Amino acid sequence: MSRKPSLLASAIKTAEPPATVPTITEVFDTPAEPKHRARSVQSTGSYVAPSRANKTAKTHYLPPAYWETLEELSFRTRDTQGKRIPQERLVAEALNLLFAKYNFPVVREGGE
């Protein structure tokens, strides 16, 4: 049997040669890059699920009992059509209750 050609080898052969190193004047003439990109800007070719468009993720470290209770609540709670309520929506509702408690404006989601 003959071996299939390596995809990696063909990719390396067809890759463009490395870019030339810029001179010192080119480096200083270019405007400074902003430290943080706008959150809505996506790199070309990256896919974002429609349910995650214009949203950001935050990580919070909490004891496992919080996460277990949230999972159980999401599993047992149903909306008017009988579908399970996602944890994201439950957390958003909890944050709105927290904002109201401390007299901050409540965030209103699209059609809810």
Backbone as CSV, one residue per row, in Angstrom:
resi,resn,N_x,N_y,N_z,CA_x,CA_y,CA_z,C_x,C_y,C_z
1,MET,0.828,-1.176,0.000,0.000,0.000,0.000,0.879,1.249,0.000
2,SER,0.376,2.263,-0.633,1.124,3.519,-0.631,0.564,4.437,0.446
3,ARG,1.426,5.259,1.001,1.006,6.175,2.052,0.374,7.416,1.446
4,LYS,-0.582,7.972,2.175,-1.195,9.225,1.746,-0.199,10.358,1.997
5,PRO,-0.194,11.360,1.130,0.723,12.475,1.376,0.302,13.236,2.633
6,SER,1.282,13.728,3.349,1.029,14.448,4.585,0.444,15.819,4.295
7,LEU,-0.667,16.137,4.932,-1.271,17.455,4.755,-0.390,18.541,5.358
8,LEU,0.291,18.214,6.459,1.160,19.188,7.092,2.331,19.541,6.183
9,ALA,2.919,18.540,5.552,4.055,18.794,4.668,3.647,19.675,3.496
10,SER,2.466,19.413,2.925,2.035,20.231,1.792,1.704,21.651,2.240
11,ALA,1.180,21.804,3.449,0.873,23.135,3.961,2.145,23.928,4.206
12,ILE,3.178,23.256,4.709,4.450,23.934,4.954,5.080,24.378,3.641
13,LYS,4.976,23.543,2.622,5.559,23.883,1.324,4.861,25.078,0.688
14,THR,3.534,25.168,0.862,2.788,26.243,0.208,2.673,27.491,1.063
15,ALA,3.162,27.445,2.309,3.059,28.608,3.196,3.913,29.745,2.668
16,GLU,3.471,30.959,2.957,4.217,32.127,2.522,5.502,32.237,3.322
17,PRO,6.549,32.828,2.720,7.785,33.021,3.488,7.540,34.021,4.609
18,PRO,8.306,33.957,5.685,8.093,34.866,6.808,8.263,36.319,6.379
19,ALA,7.522,37.185,7.036,7.575,38.609,6.716,8.934,39.169,7.110
20,THR,9.331,40.232,6.429,10.605,40.848,6.736,10.499,41.609,8.049
21,VAL,11.596,41.751,8.724,11.631,42.460,9.993,11.547,43.956,9.697
22,PRO,10.625,44.687,10.355,10.503,46.111,10.072,11.707,46.891,10.596
23,THR,12.009,47.970,9.920,13.106,48.822,10.369,12.639,49.650,11.556
24,ILE,13.572,50.292,12.229,13.246,51.066,13.418,12.302,52.211,13.087
25,THR,12.478,52.866,11.946,11.599,53.982,11.596,10.183,53.505,11.355
26,GLU,10.013,52.303,10.774,8.671,51.771,10.556,7.979,51.483,11.880
27,VAL,8.720,51.011,12.850,8.135,50.678,14.141,7.632,51.929,14.841
28,PHE,8.407,53.001,14.821,8.013,54.217,15.518,6.976,55.027,14.761
29,ASP,6.853,54.844,13.449,5.877,55.589,12.671,4.477,55.002,12.784
30,THR,4.358,53.746,13.184,3.036,53.122,13.261,2.329,53.588,14.523
31,PRO,1.014,53.815,14.441,0.284,54.233,15.654,0.231,53.098,16.653
32,ALA,0.165,53.440,17.909,0.133,52.428,18.973,-1.188,51.676,18.924
33,GLU,-1.117,50.380,19.128,-2.321,49.541,19.170,-3.034,49.780,20.490
34,PRO,-4.358,49.828,20.487,-5.056,49.951,21.765,-4.835,48.690,22.595
35,LYS,-4.795,48.863,23.928,-4.537,47.722,24.793,-5.668,46.707,24.741
36,HIS,-6.908,47.187,24.671,-8.060,46.291,24.653,-8.853,46.550,23.387
37,ARG,-9.173,45.492,22.692,-10.039,45.628,21.521,-11.476,45.773,21.977
38,ALA,-12.279,46.347,21.124,-13.709,46.426,21.417,-14.254,45.008,21.470
39,ARG,-15.177,44.760,22.369,-15.689,43.401,22.560,-16.450,42.887,21.354
40,SER,-17.028,43.785,20.574,-17.830,43.334,19.444,-16.965,42.933,18.241
41,VAL,-15.680,43.295,18.254,-14.816,42.976,17.134,-14.364,41.531,17.254
42,GLN,-14.588,40.760,16.208,-14.173,39.373,16.179,-13.075,39.216,15.145
43,SER,-12.111,38.353,15.429,-11.085,38.101,14.443,-11.709,37.394,13.253
44,THR,-11.154,37.619,12.101,-11.738,37.048,10.894,-11.712,35.539,10.957
45,GLY,-12.802,34.950,10.544,-12.879,33.505,10.496,-13.343,32.857,11.785
46,SER,-13.516,33.613,12.857,-13.975,32.994,14.087,-15.496,32.995,14.111
47,TYR,-16.053,31.891,14.539,-17.509,31.737,14.565,-18.016,32.032,15.962
48,VAL,-19.093,32.781,16.041,-19.762,33.053,17.307,-21.203,32.599,17.159
49,ALA,-21.634,31.735,18.065,-23.009,31.245,18.016,-23.969,32.419,18.169
50,PRO,-25.091,32.400,17.460,-26.044,33.505,17.563,-26.514,33.757,19.004
51,SER,-26.599,32.708,19.807,-27.034,32.885,21.193,-25.972,33.588,22.037
52,ARG,-24.731,33.670,21.547,-23.657,34.310,22.301,-23.224,35.640,21.698
53,ALA,-23.889,36.084,20.634,-23.532,37.348,20.004,-23.782,38.495,20.972
54,ASN,-22.877,39.430,21.027,-22.951,40.619,21.885,-23.055,40.277,23.370
55,LYS,-22.460,39.174,23.775,-22.441,38.780,25.180,-21.000,38.489,25.578
56,THR,-20.718,38.594,26.863,-19.391,38.269,27.373,-19.514,37.229,28.478
57,ALA,-18.432,36.508,28.711,-18.424,35.473,29.740,-17.582,35.937,30.917
58,LYS,-18.036,35.625,32.103,-17.298,35.908,33.336,-17.252,34.616,34.139
59,THR,-16.154,34.406,34.845,-16.009,33.225,35.683,-16.048,33.645,37.141
60,HIS,-16.823,32.929,37.914,-16.913,33.202,39.342,-16.670,31.895,40.085
61,TYR,-15.841,31.971,41.088,-15.535,30.799,41.883,-16.453,30.778,43.103
62,LEU,-17.321,29.802,43.127,-18.266,29.639,44.227,-18.213,28.201,44.716
63,PRO,-18.649,27.964,45.951,-18.703,26.580,46.441,-19.622,25.731,45.555
64,PRO,-19.346,24.442,45.463,-20.128,23.558,44.589,-21.622,23.571,44.877
65,ALA,-22.024,23.858,46.095,-23.453,23.858,46.433,-24.224,24.876,45.592
66,TYR,-23.602,26.034,45.284,-24.264,27.031,44.442,-24.536,26.469,43.050
67,TRP,-23.522,25.857,42.459,-23.659,25.343,41.090,-24.641,24.177,41.041
68,GLU,-24.604,23.318,42.065,-25.530,22.186,42.103,-26.973,22.665,42.220
69,THR,-27.192,23.677,43.058,-28.544,24.221,43.232,-29.023,24.886,41.948
70,LEU,-28.134,25.610,41.274,-28.496,26.252,40.010,-28.857,25.200,38.955
71,GLU,-28.086,24.126,38.879,-28.392,23.048,37.935,-29.743,22.408,38.247
72,GLU,-29.997,22.163,39.519,-31.265,21.553,39.939,-32.435,22.479,39.628
73,LEU,-32.276,23.768,39.907,-33.329,24.743,39.619,-33.608,24.817,38.116
74,SER,-32.557,24.821,37.328,-32.721,24.860,35.872,-33.416,23.599,35.366
75,PHE,-33.083,22.459,35.957,-33.675,21.191,35.533,-35.163,21.114,35.870
76,ARG,-35.531,21.619,37.042,-36.911,21.492,37.519,-37.837,22.625,37.088
77,THR,-37.305,23.766,36.682,-38.122,24.920,36.326,-38.438,24.887,34.839
78,ARG,-39.693,25.136,34.509,-40.138,25.118,33.112,-40.809,26.435,32.762
79,ASP,-40.705,26.833,31.487,-41.389,28.048,31.046,-42.805,27.702,30.595
80,THR,-43.505,28.658,29.988,-44.907,28.452,29.613,-45.081,27.381,28.542
81,GLN,-44.059,27.143,27.719,-44.155,26.094,26.705,-43.685,24.735,27.224
82,GLY,-43.293,24.672,28.493,-42.842,23.413,29.066,-41.368,23.137,28.858
83,LYS,-40.621,24.121,28.344,-39.185,23.927,28.124,-38.415,24.295,29.379
84,ARG,-37.284,23.627,29.547,-36.395,23.901,30.670,-35.858,25.322,30.559
85,ILE,-35.766,26.034,31.667,-35.218,27.390,31.663,-33.698,27.282,31.778
86,PRO,-32.962,27.866,30.832,-31.497,27.759,30.874,-30.902,28.476,32.081
87,GLN,-29.745,28.000,32.518,-29.069,28.588,33.666,-28.725,30.054,33.414
88,GLU,-28.373,30.404,32.182,-28.058,31.795,31.848,-29.228,32.718,32.191
89,ARG,-30.429,32.287,31.836,-31.604,33.119,32.088,-31.895,33.216,33.580
90,LEU,-31.689,32.131,34.320,-31.886,32.170,35.768,-30.882,33.107,36.435
91,VAL,-29.631,33.072,35.989,-28.609,33.953,36.554,-28.923,35.405,36.210
92,ALA,-29.389,35.671,34.979,-29.757,37.030,34.587,-30.903,37.542,35.459
93,GLU,-31.873,36.678,35.729,-32.987,37.070,36.589,-32.499,37.361,38.012
94,ALA,-31.584,36.544,38.509,-31.041,36.754,39.849,-30.255,38.069,39.919
95,LEU,-29.497,38.379,38.873,-28.752,39.638,38.861,-29.696,40.832,38.816
96,ASN,-30.783,40.731,38.074,-31.756,41.822,38.042,-32.381,42.036,39.422
97,LEU,-32.645,40.956,40.151,-33.171,41.099,41.516,-32.139,41.778,42.428
98,LEU,-30.868,41.438,42.239,-29.802,42.066,43.010,-29.693,43.558,42.677
99,PHE,-29.770,43.883,41.374,-29.697,45.293,40.964,-30.858,46.082,41.563
100,ALA,-32.055,45.514,41.553,-33.227,46.193,42.107,-33.064,46.405,43.616
101,LYS,-32.492,45.426,44.301,-32.301,45.535,45.751,-31.404,46.716,46.093
102,TYR,-30.376,46.950,45.289,-29.423,48.025,45.560,-29.713,49.285,44.738
103,ASN,-30.935,49.411,44.225,-31.398,50.593,43.493,-30.539,50.926,42.274
104,PHE,-30.178,49.891,41.513,-29.517,50.080,40.234,-30.519,49.760,39.143
105,PRO,-30.341,50.331,37.946,-31.304,50.046,36.883,-31.290,48.561,36.498
106,VAL,-32.468,48.027,36.285,-32.628,46.632,35.888,-32.324,46.528,34.398
107,VAL,-31.602,45.485,34.011,-31.252,45.264,32.609,-32.410,44.556,31.937
108,ARG,-32.861,45.080,30.823,-33.975,44.468,30.084,-33.405,43.794,28.851
109,GLU,-33.637,42.496,28.759,-33.193,41.716,27.601,-34.188,41.884,26.469
110,GLY,-33.783,41.660,25.229,-34.567,41.809,24.010,-36.081,41.718,24.150
111,GLY,-36.668,40.527,24.082,-38.111,40.393,24.084,-38.684,39.924,25.404
112,GLU,-37.931,39.976,26.465,-38.406,39.445,27.749,-38.964,40.504,28.640
